[in-house]
Amino acid sequence: MASVCKVVNTLTGALVNPALALIFAAGLLVFLFGLVEFLWGLSNEAADKQKGKDHMLWGIAGMFIMFAAWAVIQVLTKVVGGSLPCGGLYS
């Protein structure tokens, strides 16, 4: 069972956590792009402002989804990982 813990630790540390961080960063960039687009559109047409608002909304939604995925993984790690013989996934 210790080998299972080692594999799960490796996958989580090498793939899952960086992927979540990368997608969260992409959501932040979309939000910031929408903010710049919105501010740039203040003096222009209303369509530019709406596009900026839409990008900010999707950026926030993406960051929320990634935070929720990270939280679910943490809860599962604590619940399932505590019952593994190696003392948890992050030990």
Backbone torsions as a table, in degrees:
resi	resn	phi	psi	omega
1	MET	NA	-24.4	178.6
2	ALA	-65.5	-32.0	178.8
3	SER	-68.7	-34.1	176.4
4	VAL	-64.2	-43.0	178.3
5	CYS	-61.3	-41.2	-179.3
6	LYS	-64.7	-42.3	179.5
7	VAL	-65.4	-44.3	-179.7
8	VAL	-64.9	-42.2	177.1
9	ASN	-60.4	-42.7	-179.5
10	THR	-65.6	-46.1	179.1
11	LEU	-62.9	-43.6	-179.0
12	THR	-65.4	-45.6	-178.0
13	GLY	-71.9	-33.5	-174.3
14	ALA	-94.5	-26.4	-175.0
15	LEU	-118.7	-54.2	-170.3
16	VAL	-68.3	-52.8	-177.3
17	ASN	-62.2	-45.4	177.0
18	PRO	-64.6	-35.8	179.0
19	ALA	-65.0	-43.7	177.6
20	LEU	-62.8	-41.7	179.0
21	ALA	-64.9	-40.4	179.7
22	LEU	-65.1	-44.1	-179.5
23	ILE	-69.9	-35.8	175.2
24	PHE	-62.7	-42.5	178.0
25	ALA	-63.5	-37.3	176.9
26	ALA	-63.6	-40.8	176.3
27	GLY	-62.7	-39.4	177.4
28	LEU	-64.7	-41.6	178.1
29	LEU	-64.7	-39.3	177.3
30	VAL	-63.7	-41.7	177.9
31	PHE	-61.9	-47.3	-179.4
32	LEU	-64.4	-38.5	176.2
33	PHE	-61.8	-42.2	177.8
34	GLY	-64.3	-37.4	178.1
35	LEU	-63.8	-45.9	178.1
36	VAL	-63.6	-42.5	179.7
37	GLU	-63.0	-40.0	178.6
38	PHE	-65.4	-47.4	-179.3
39	LEU	-65.1	-36.5	177.5
40	TRP	-66.6	-33.2	-177.7
41	GLY	-83.7	-2.3	179.8
42	LEU	-61.6	-36.6	-179.0
43	SER	-92.3	-6.2	-177.0
44	ASN	-107.2	-146.4	-176.2
45	GLU	-73.7	160.7	177.7
46	ALA	-70.1	-24.8	-179.2
47	ALA	-65.8	-36.5	178.3
48	ASP	-66.1	-40.5	178.0
49	LYS	-63.5	-41.1	-179.1
50	GLN	-66.2	-39.7	176.8
51	LYS	-62.3	-40.2	177.1
52	GLY	-63.7	-42.4	177.7
53	LYS	-62.4	-41.8	179.5
54	ASP	-62.8	-42.8	178.9
55	HIS	-65.0	-39.9	178.3
56	MET	-63.8	-41.7	179.5
57	LEU	-62.5	-45.5	179.2
58	TRP	-67.8	-33.5	176.3
59	GLY	-65.2	-43.2	177.2
60	ILE	-64.8	-41.5	179.0
61	ALA	-62.3	-42.5	178.6
62	GLY	-63.9	-42.7	178.7
63	MET	-65.7	-38.3	177.9
64	PHE	-64.0	-43.7	-179.9
65	ILE	-63.1	-41.6	179.6
66	MET	-68.3	-37.9	176.2
67	PHE	-64.5	-41.3	178.7
68	ALA	-65.0	-39.9	177.8
69	ALA	-63.8	-42.6	177.8
70	TRP	-62.1	-41.8	-179.8
71	ALA	-64.8	-41.4	178.4
72	VAL	-63.2	-42.4	178.9
73	ILE	-62.9	-40.0	179.3
74	GLN	-65.1	-42.2	178.8
75	VAL	-64.2	-45.9	178.7
76	LEU	-62.3	-36.9	178.0
77	THR	-62.4	-43.2	-179.1
78	LYS	-69.6	-39.7	-177.0
79	VAL	-75.1	-53.4	-176.4
80	VAL	-79.6	-40.1	-176.7
81	GLY	-64.8	-29.9	-179.5
82	GLY	-68.9	-22.7	-178.8
83	SER	-91.8	-6.4	178.9
84	LEU	-77.3	149.5	-177.8
85	PRO	-64.6	-21.4	-178.4
86	CYS	-83.1	0.5	173.9
87	GLY	89.0	17.8	178.6
88	GLY	118.7	162.1	-175.2
89	LEU	-76.0	-27.4	-175.7
90	TYR	-107.1	22.2	179.9
91	SER	-89.0	NA	NA
